[in-house]
Amino acid sequence: MPPAYTDCDSIKACVDALAQVDYRQRVTYQTADNFWTLQWAETGVFLGLAVALGALCVWWTRRRLS
């Protein structure tokens, strides 16, 4: 049974305890030149969803009131 990691005295002690039980961490970074590309893609997705939801609300309301 792994030790309780809330009892670690320092970050290094916790990392060492996790390494002993073979836990690993993978960190992935996006390069700086991808920043605006990803921001615009995310903005496009959210704007598309907002427009679709707005259109659905208008259609649903007009359908229910007529």
N, C-alpha and C positions, 0 to 999 in steps of 0.2 A: 504494500500500500504506500503510495507517495506521501511524503511529509506534507503537513499543512503549510501552505505558502504564505499564509497571513502572519506567520511567526518569524519571517525573515528580518534580520537586523539591517540589511542593506540590499540595494538592487543587485549587486554582484552576488550576494549569497543566494538570492532567489534565482538568478540566471544559472548559477552553478548547480543548484538543486534541480532545476528543470533539465539541464543538460545531462545530469546523472540518470534521469529516467527517460532519456532519449527524446525529449520534446524539441522541436525545431520551429523556427520562425522564418517565413519567407517575406521579404519586403520588396515591392515592385514600385518603381518610380516612373513617372512620365517626364519626358524631357521638356525643357522650358519652351522649345519651339512648338510643342503640341498644345500649349496652354490655350491660346485663343481659338484654335480649331475645336478643341473639346468644349470650350465655353459656348461657342456659336452652335455646335451640334446639340448641346444640352438645351440651350435657349430655343432652338427650333423644335425640339421634341416637346417641350413644355408649352410653347405657343400653339403648336399643332393640337395638342390635347385640350388646351383651353378653348380654342376655336371649335373643335369637335363637340366638346361638352356644351358650349354656348349654343351651337346649332341644334343639338339634341334637346336642350331646354326650350328653345323657341318652338321647335317642331312639336314637342310634347304638349306645351301649353296651348298652342293654336289648335291642336287636334282635340284636346280635352274641352276647350271652350266653344268649339263649333258644333 
